[in-house]
Amino acid sequence: MNAQPSPEGLGRLIIVIGLALVALGVIVSFARTLRLGSLPGDLHWSGRGWQIWVPLGTSLLVSLLLTIILNLFLRRR
């Protein structure tokens, strides 16, 4: 049994992680333009010295997009 990953597999893993980090960076950079955090369904309460923010709409949208993307790329037949 060889427990070490192959160099090709490790290289692909590093590339995928790098692309995921780039995609995350782009999303964070354009979060205001995309209105993430202020979608319908995002809840926000505030008072003197406190605030509560519950991003339900944003969470549902991100979950739906990730589900679709992962199903397209990781589908096993």
HELIX and SHEET records of a PDB file:
HELIX    1   1 PRO A    7  SER A   29  1                                  23    
HELIX    2   2 LEU A   56  LEU A   74  1                                  19    
SHEET    1   A 2 ASP A  42  GLY A  47  0                                        
SHEET    2   A 2 TRP A  50  PRO A  55 -1                                        
END                                                                             
